[in-house]
Amino acid sequence: MSLDLDPKKTALVAIDLQKGIVSMPAQPHAAADVISRTRQIAERLRAKGGVCVYVHVDMANFLQLPTDQPMRPPNVPPPPPDASELVPEAGYQPSDILITKRHWGAFAGTDLELQLKQRNVTTILLTGISTNIGVESTARQGTGLGFAFIIVEDACSAREEPQHRWSFDQTFPRLARVRKTEEVLEALG
């Protein structure tokens, strides 16, 4: 199916392309590939007048949820000070929007919805790591706010391939359109 995009009403939302996340295992797509594909989309979208949003999690102050499993096992040291910094290869520019999240999804407790609506964004191109956590939580939250999503399969990855596949096979087709990087780039002209 062809993809029709109005770049001026479209935003890229790139999830957690930061030092403390991209250094972890990523499957089925290597973190370097996810980063490179996200950068390609960002460059094309920016050139066409679209909005680029980079989301990173504050790893030192991540919201502690009331679960039976701790976020960090007791013997694991805290993340290094630069763990929350975006990797330069992701292509963040000073003109882009930077969102710091403290929860799984990018909308909860941030001004992302306001930032996008002020710019008349109706469609979100979603990329990042980890598919089944930050990416999926953001898609679920954002569809509830009325945004249309295109989730870029080869610009997302998870810690394990079955986690990635489950989201793309079972969840995302019910929430969004699923496409590859080349299809998105072609639609952006």
C-alpha positions in Angstrom: 0.0 0.0 0.0 1.3 3.4 -0.8 1.9 6.0 1.9 0.7 9.6 1.6 2.3 12.0 4.0 2.0 15.8 4.4 5.5 16.6 5.8 4.2 19.9 7.3 1.7 17.9 9.5 4.1 15.1 10.3 6.6 14.6 13.1 9.3 12.1 13.7 9.4 10.9 17.3 12.6 9.0 18.0 12.6 7.0 21.3 15.6 6.6 23.5 18.5 6.7 21.1 20.8 7.5 24.0 24.0 6.1 25.3 22.5 4.0 28.1 20.0 2.3 25.8 21.8 1.8 22.5 24.7 0.1 24.3 22.4 -2.8 25.2 21.7 -5.7 23.0 19.2 -5.0 20.2 17.3 -7.4 17.9 16.3 -7.9 15.2 17.9 -4.7 14.0 21.3 -3.5 15.3 21.1 -0.3 17.3 23.5 1.3 14.8 21.0 0.5 12.0 18.1 1.9 14.0 20.1 5.1 14.6 21.1 5.4 11.0 17.6 4.9 9.6 16.1 7.3 12.1 18.7 9.9 11.1 17.8 9.4 7.4 14.1 10.0 8.2 14.9 13.1 10.3 17.0 14.6 7.6 14.4 14.1 4.9 11.5 15.3 7.1 13.4 18.4 8.3 14.2 19.3 4.6 10.5 19.0 3.8 9.4 21.3 6.7 8.4 18.6 9.2 9.1 18.4 12.9 11.7 16.2 14.6 11.3 15.1 18.2 14.0 13.2 20.1 12.9 11.6 23.3 15.3 10.3 26.0 14.7 8.8 29.4 16.2 10.4 32.5 17.9 7.1 33.6 18.9 8.6 37.0 15.3 9.7 37.8 13.2 7.1 36.0 9.8 6.8 37.6 9.8 3.9 40.1 6.6 2.0 39.5 5.0 -0.1 42.2 5.9 -3.6 40.8 7.2 -6.7 42.4 10.3 -6.6 40.2 12.7 -3.7 40.8 13.8 -1.6 37.9 17.4 -2.3 38.7 18.5 -5.4 40.6 20.2 -4.5 43.9 23.7 -5.5 42.9 23.7 -3.5 39.6 25.4 -0.2 39.8 23.6 3.0 38.8 23.9 4.1 35.1 26.9 6.3 34.2 26.3 10.1 34.2 26.1 10.2 30.4 23.6 7.3 30.0 20.7 9.7 29.3 22.6 11.6 26.5 21.5 11.2 22.9 24.1 9.6 20.7 25.3 12.2 18.2 24.8 9.7 15.3 21.0 10.0 15.9 21.1 13.4 14.2 19.5 15.6 16.9 19.7 19.3 15.9 19.2 22.4 18.1 16.1 23.2 16.1 14.5 19.8 17.0 12.3 19.2 20.1 13.9 17.4 23.0 11.6 15.6 25.4 12.9 14.1 28.7 10.6 11.3 29.9 10.4 9.7 33.3 8.0 7.0 32.3 7.8 4.3 29.6 5.9 6.4 27.1 6.8 9.8 25.7 3.5 11.5 26.3 3.0 10.7 30.1 4.1 13.6 32.2 5.7 15.6 29.3 4.6 18.4 27.1 4.9 16.3 23.9 1.2 16.5 23.0 1.2 20.3 23.4 4.4 20.7 21.4 2.9 18.6 18.5 -0.5 20.2 18.5 1.0 23.7 18.6 2.7 22.8 15.3 -0.4 21.2 13.8 1.1 17.7 13.7 -1.5 15.0 13.0 0.8 12.1 12.0 3.8 10.7 13.9 6.6 8.6 12.4 7.7 6.5 15.3 11.2 4.9 15.7 13.5 3.8 18.5 14.5 1.3 21.1 12.9 -0.6 22.7 10.0 -1.7 20.5 8.0 -3.4 23.1 8.5 -0.8 25.9 9.1 2.9 25.0 8.0 2.7 21.4 4.8 0.7 22.1 3.9 2.8 25.2 4.3 6.0 23.1 2.1 4.6 20.4 -0.6 3.4 22.8 -0.6 6.8 24.6 -0.5 8.9 21.4 -3.3 7.0 19.6 -5.5 7.8 22.6 -4.8 11.4 22.1 -5.9 11.3 18.4 -2.5 11.1 16.6 -2.1 8.9 13.6 1.0 6.7 13.7 3.3 5.1 11.2 5.7 2.8 13.1 8.9 2.2 11.1 9.7 -1.5 11.6 13.3 -1.5 10.5 14.0 1.7 12.6 12.9 0.0 15.8 14.4 -2.8 17.8 14.0 -4.6 21.2 16.3 -6.5 23.5 15.1 -9.8 22.0 13.6 -10.5 18.6 10.4 -12.2 19.9 9.6 -9.0 21.8 9.9 -6.9 18.6 8.0 -9.4 16.5 5.1 -9.6 19.0 4.6 -5.8 18.9 4.8 -5.7 15.1 2.7 -8.8 14.5 0.1 -8.4 17.2 -0.2 -4.9 18.6 1.0 -2.3 16.0 -1.3 -3.3 13.1 -4.3 -2.5 15.4 -2.9 0.9 16.4 -1.0 2.2 13.3 0.3 1.7 9.9 3.6 -0.3 9.8 6.2 0.6 7.2 9.9 0.3 6.3 12.3 3.2 6.2 12.5 3.2 2.4 8.7 3.5 2.2 8.7 6.5 4.5 11.6 8.2 2.7 9.7 7.7 -0.6 6.5 9.1 0.8 8.5 12.2 1.9 9.8 12.7 -1.6 
